[in-house]
Amino acid sequence: MSHDVPHRTILVLSAPTGAGKTTIAHRLVESDESLRFSVSHTTRLPRPGEKEGVDYHFVSREEFRDMTNKGEFLEWAQVHDHYYGTHRSEAERAYVAGEDLLLDIDVQGGLQVRTADPQAVLVFILPPSLETLLHRLGGREGEEGFDLDRRLRTALKELELADSYDYNIVNEDLDKAVSQVRCLLDVARVRLNPQADVKGRLCRQIATWLRSNNVHCR
């Protein structure tokens, strides 16, 4: 990677279906001009209101398989009966624009991102209770192929991997959860971007001042 390209933070949000991670992701992007939402590719059909290129890139299984074979994905995973993946071009665009990248993906994909970028920040969103999770999942019963038992089995597997993430946040109060994730992002930005340009400029300015005032450094 060129040193002329600004470093960026990759923020990964994962959660069981219905925990609210996508809502949190959109809240973060809407309030932060330096944060880019990564639009994943998927083989599932669009849900009502979803738009191509905004919510997902909808592709066929054959197209997805071809991109996988060519190594075009930063991460990809099978979730239930469908495939999801983050195309490498999403990260490349973030690098070029000097923006941070937000990934709303499942645990399998999140751990792949950790392997590809050890400095990525992984946040797992937890529902406050089973009752809350069941209530949120109830709004999806009309979706094609919806299977509550399967969703809960998947949620159990994901929860078992939550400790592999850097942080776990309970989404009981949406505003509080968004604020907590935003704080983690701010900390990561400071950690990963130590303002080398400011440091270098200060060093040069101090050295120039010392020379102009005939002060010799020991």
ROLORO-170032 format. One record per residue (C-alpha): x negated, y negated, z; residue in one letter. Coordinates in steps of 0.5 Angstrom, whole numbers. Each point is the difference from the previous one (the first is absolute). Layout:
<recs>
REC	X	Y	Z	res
REC	X	Y	Z	A;
...
</recs>
This chain:
<recs>
REC	X	Y	Z	res
REC	0	0	0	M;
REC	-3	-7	-2	S;
REC	-2	-4	6	H;
REC	4	-6	-4	D;
REC	7	3	2	V;
REC	3	-1	7	P;
REC	1	5	4	H;
REC	7	2	2	R;
REC	3	4	6	T;
REC	4	6	-2	I;
REC	6	0	5	L;
REC	4	7	0	V;
REC	7	1	3	L;
REC	3	7	1	S;
REC	6	2	4	A;
REC	5	6	0	P;
REC	6	-2	-5	T;
REC	4	-5	3	G;
REC	-5	-3	5	A;
REC	0	-7	-3	G;
REC	-6	0	-3	K;
REC	2	-3	-7	T;
REC	4	-5	3	T;
REC	-6	-2	4	I;
REC	-5	0	-6	A;
REC	5	-5	-4	H;
REC	0	-5	6	R;
REC	-7	0	0	L;
REC	-1	-1	-7	V;
REC	5	-6	0	E;
REC	-3	-3	5	S;
REC	-8	0	-2	D;
REC	-2	-2	-7	E;
REC	-7	3	1	S;
REC	4	7	1	L;
REC	2	4	-7	R;
REC	5	6	1	F;
REC	-3	6	-4	S;
REC	5	3	-5	V;
REC	0	7	0	S;
REC	2	5	-5	H;
REC	5	5	1	T;
REC	4	6	-4	T;
REC	6	-1	4	R;
REC	6	-4	-3	L;
REC	1	-7	2	P;
REC	5	-2	6	R;
REC	5	-5	-1	P;
REC	-3	-7	0	G;
REC	-7	3	-1	E;
REC	-4	-3	-6	K;
REC	-5	2	-5	E;
REC	-7	-3	2	G;
REC	3	-3	6	V;
REC	2	6	5	D;
REC	-4	5	-4	Y;
REC	-2	2	-7	H;
REC	5	6	-2	F;
REC	-4	5	-4	V;
REC	2	7	-2	S;
REC	-4	6	3	R;
REC	-4	1	-6	E;
REC	-2	-7	0	E;
REC	-2	1	7	F;
REC	-4	6	-1	R;
REC	-4	-3	-6	D;
REC	-2	-6	5	M;
REC	-2	5	5	T;
REC	-4	4	-4	N;
REC	-4	-6	-3	K;
REC	-1	-2	7	G;
REC	4	-7	0	E;
REC	3	0	7	F;
REC	-4	-2	6	L;
REC	5	4	4	E;
REC	6	5	-2	W;
REC	4	5	4	A;
REC	7	4	-1	Q;
REC	5	-2	5	V;
REC	6	4	0	H;
REC	2	2	-8	D;
REC	-4	-6	-3	H;
REC	-7	-3	-1	Y;
REC	-2	-7	2	Y;
REC	-7	-3	-1	G;
REC	-4	-7	0	T;
REC	-3	-1	-6	H;
REC	-8	-3	0	R;
REC	2	-6	-4	S;
REC	4	-2	6	E;
REC	-6	-1	4	A;
REC	-4	-3	-6	E;
REC	5	-5	0	R;
REC	-1	-2	7	A;
REC	-7	0	0	Y;
REC	0	-5	-6	V;
REC	5	-4	3	A;
REC	-3	0	7	G;
REC	6	2	3	E;
REC	1	6	5	D;
REC	4	6	-2	L;
REC	6	3	4	L;
REC	2	7	-1	L;
REC	7	3	2	D;
REC	-2	7	-1	I;
REC	1	7	4	D;
REC	-5	3	4	V;
REC	-4	4	-5	Q;
REC	-1	-6	-4	G;
REC	-2	-4	6	G;
REC	-6	5	2	L;
REC	-2	0	-7	Q;
REC	-1	-7	0	V;
REC	-4	1	6	R;
REC	-5	4	-3	T;
REC	0	-4	-6	A;
REC	-1	-7	4	D;
REC	-2	2	7	P;
REC	1	-8	2	Q;
REC	7	1	-2	A;
REC	5	-2	6	V;
REC	5	6	1	L;
REC	7	-2	4	V;
REC	5	5	1	F;
REC	7	-2	2	I;
REC	4	3	5	L;
REC	8	0	1	P;
REC	2	-1	7	P;
REC	4	6	1	S;
REC	3	6	-4	L;
REC	7	-3	1	E;
REC	-3	-6	-4	T;
REC	-3	4	-5	L;
REC	6	4	-1	L;
REC	4	-6	-1	H;
REC	-5	-3	-5	R;
REC	0	6	-4	L;
REC	8	0	0	G;
REC	0	-5	-5	G;
REC	-4	4	-5	R;
REC	5	6	0	E;
REC	3	-2	-7	G;
REC	-7	0	-3	E;
REC	-1	6	-5	E;
REC	-3	6	3	G;
REC	0	-3	7	F;
REC	-1	6	5	D;
REC	0	-3	7	L;
REC	-3	7	3	D;
REC	-6	-1	-5	R;
REC	-1	-7	2	R;
REC	-1	1	7	L;
REC	-5	6	-1	R;
REC	-4	-5	-4	T;
REC	1	-5	5	A;
REC	-3	5	5	L;
REC	-6	2	-4	K;
REC	-1	-8	-1	E;
REC	0	-1	7	L;
REC	-5	5	2	E;
REC	-5	-4	-5	L;
REC	2	-7	3	A;
REC	-6	1	5	D;
REC	-5	0	-6	S;
REC	2	-7	-1	Y;
REC	-3	-6	3	D;
REC	6	-3	3	Y;
REC	7	2	2	N;
REC	6	-5	0	I;
REC	7	1	2	V;
REC	5	-3	-4	N;
REC	5	-2	5	E;
REC	1	-7	-1	D;
REC	-2	-2	-7	L;
REC	-3	-7	1	D;
REC	-4	3	5	K;
REC	-3	6	-4	A;
REC	-1	-5	-6	V;
REC	-4	-5	5	S;
REC	-4	6	3	Q;
REC	-2	2	-7	V;
REC	-2	-7	-3	R;
REC	-4	0	6	C;
REC	-4	6	-1	L;
REC	-1	-2	-8	L;
REC	-3	-7	3	D;
REC	-5	4	4	V;
REC	-2	4	-6	A;
REC	-1	-6	-4	R;
REC	-5	-3	5	V;
REC	-3	7	1	R;
REC	-1	1	-7	L;
REC	-1	-7	-3	N;
REC	-6	-3	5	P;
REC	1	-7	-4	Q;
REC	-7	1	-3	A;
REC	0	-6	-4	D;
REC	2	-5	6	V;
REC	-6	4	4	K;
REC	-5	-1	-6	G;
REC	2	-8	-1	R;
REC	-1	-1	7	L;
REC	-7	3	0	C;
REC	-2	-4	-6	R;
REC	3	-7	3	Q;
REC	-4	1	6	I;
REC	-6	2	-3	A;
REC	1	-6	-5	T;
REC	1	-5	6	W;
REC	-6	3	4	L;
REC	-5	-1	-6	R;
REC	3	-7	-1	S;
REC	-1	-2	7	N;
REC	-7	3	0	N;
REC	2	5	5	V;
REC	-4	7	0	H;
REC	3	6	1	C;
REC	-4	5	4	R;
</recs>
